[in-house]
């Protein structure tokens, strides 16, 4: 049985692989948080150079809206893969997935709602 930290680390690694394979590059930083029956994944530095250029070059909010629309579509297409990864790591079925991305700071958040809280073992306390 995994610890909470091991679950969070495995999900972060899985999301990094997903970003590399599906989006073409990995995030600069990724962290996963297991909170009861929620898994929150925060990815920083996810925008490609082309995406950054698109957002800057299109007038008004067109670039932002287009980028969000494309990213949302890509997430929806890859949803079964992401849900299977989280299910395999946590041992719990994923009920829903929510996603948003900031085109201003290049941060992406993915939230998985699980059918129940995963069971994990307590981590051993470090001796001081």
Residue, then its C-alpha position, 0 to 999 in steps of 0.5 A: x500500500x502506498x503513502x499519500x506522498x507516494x500517490x501524489x508523486x506518482x500522479x504528478x509524474x503521470x501528468x508530466x508524462x501526459x503533458x509531454x506525450x499529448x501536448x508536446x512538452x512537459x510543465x516546468x513544475x507539477x504537484x499533485x494534492x490528495x485531499x479526501x476524494x479529490x486529486x488536485x494537480x497544479x502544473x506551472x509553465x505549461x504553455x508552448x512558445x507557439x501558444x504564448x505567441x498566439x495569446x499575445x498576437x490575437x487581439x482582445x481575448x481571442x487568443x486566450x479564448x482560442x487557447x482555452x478551447x483547444x486545451x479543453x478539447x485536448x483534455x476531453x479527448x485524452x480524458x480516458x487516459x488520464x482517468x485510467x492513470x489516476x484510477x491505477x495509482x489510487x485504486x479508486x474510480x474517477x467520477x469527474x474531471x475539471x480543467x482550467x488554464x491561465x494564459x497569463x501565468x501559464x498555469x494549469x489546474x486539473x481536478x479529479x473527483x474520486x468515487x471515494x477517498x483512497x486508502x493509503x498507509x501513514x508515512x513513517x516520521x523522520x527521526x530527529 
